Structure formats: structure tokens, C-alpha cells
């Protein structure tokens, strides 16, 4: 018991990795980084792993391409607009305006970098919370 007396015991610290606000922020940042890569290379794909049943009845883990949808649109005049999304919801710090005017398509990478910086600083947290609140549906009662 003398070994335990020499140790100092403290309360268990809260796990900061389990913070839902940070998890949602990191999810958005990862999606924005994918958009930046897609802006650089139109053939960019994300790989995901999937278990596939083989002919002999066994299962094998294979890499499958995951489709990454573009978040930007071009108008008839050649202007580029970036639409931020969280899941299938459009998010914006400005509730009235849902798109970011990029101008020339070549500036899309710089605008995405600015949005990533803003997301890391937590400037889009309120917009994410709003989109998340809209997504909540009432639970179905079991019959």
C-alpha cells in the first residue's frame, strides 16, 4: 500500500475528443478539404472500405470509390458560386444568402481555404447547429 500513497490521484478529465461540437466542425472541415481537392482535380475520388461477399461465401474488404458532389455552380455569365453544405442541408452564416460569390473559377481554391480557416476558428458552428436542429425528426413510436 505504500506505493499508492506516493501517487497523487485526481478526478478523471473530460474527454475533449467526444465533444459533439468539435466532431461536427471536424466533419465539415474534412468535407471542405475534399471540395478543395475536387476543385484542383475534377477526377478526384474518395475511397471507402466495404465488405464484399465472394463467390465461395467468404467476405473480403475492398476499396470502393465514393462519389464526391461538387459544392459550386457556374452561372450563364461565367461566375462561380460556392454553396456550403452540412449533410444534405445548405448552411450559411447569413440566413438570407446561401451562396458565396467566388467570381472566377480559378479563385475557388482560395475561397475554400478561407472557408476552411473560418471553420477551424468556429465561425460556422452556429450555422452547423441550425442545420443539425432542422435535421432532427420526431422518433417513431413502435406499434
Secondary structure, 3 states (H helix, E strand, C coil): CHHHHCCCCCCCCCCHHHCHHHHHHHHHHHHHHHHHHHHHCCCCCEEEEEEEECCCCCEEEEEEEECCCCCEEECCCCCEEEECEECCEECCCCCCCCEEEEECHHHHHHHHHHHHHHHHCCCCHHHHHHHHHHHCCCCCCCC
